[in-house]
Amino acid sequence: MRPLLPGVGGSILTRVIKAMGPDASLERLEAAFARAEAWGLSQAHLCALLSKRPTTVRQLLSEGNDVAETVEALVGLGVSNAADIICAQPGVLNLNGPRLAEATRFLEGYVGADRVGQFVEMHPQSLLWRDEDALPVAQHLRTIGLSKAAIERVRKALPTVDRITSADNVERTLSFLREELKLSRPKLGALVASY
């Protein structure tokens, strides 16, 4: 029997299998690799991708078309080889359609609509950039009355605050503070801006 991924072995293969979860099977892995090849990811790309980030196997195992949509969107941007972008920056696979469109609009403001594909080829990580004002934390802080300057002070005081990517998490935190401290939205906004 030929190895499934000749360039992936040892500890990386063990991490790939572990990332697959309890229902790991050779058949599921082979089916995922066949889908990935249909999306333009060669065996060499798969080896590079899984060597860099073994947990990417979860996206490949998904029978949905998220990866296909990502590849299609990259081609639509004018990227000549979407597989190279995915291998260079596996985090791109986490971008759904709306998030990829948001990243594209953001980049268009800096490099122009006709040069986004070329820019992404040179800087694949640029697809992961986000407009700070569009992040869930900033949006929720604005709802309690914080100004842009106050939000920047919050970011300086707590640089990891923008890593909260779920709007639900931000809302739960603010709700907890409102309930525990018995503050109105404006008073909570003043408290967050001050501290």
Disulfide bonds with the S-S distance in Angstrom:
none
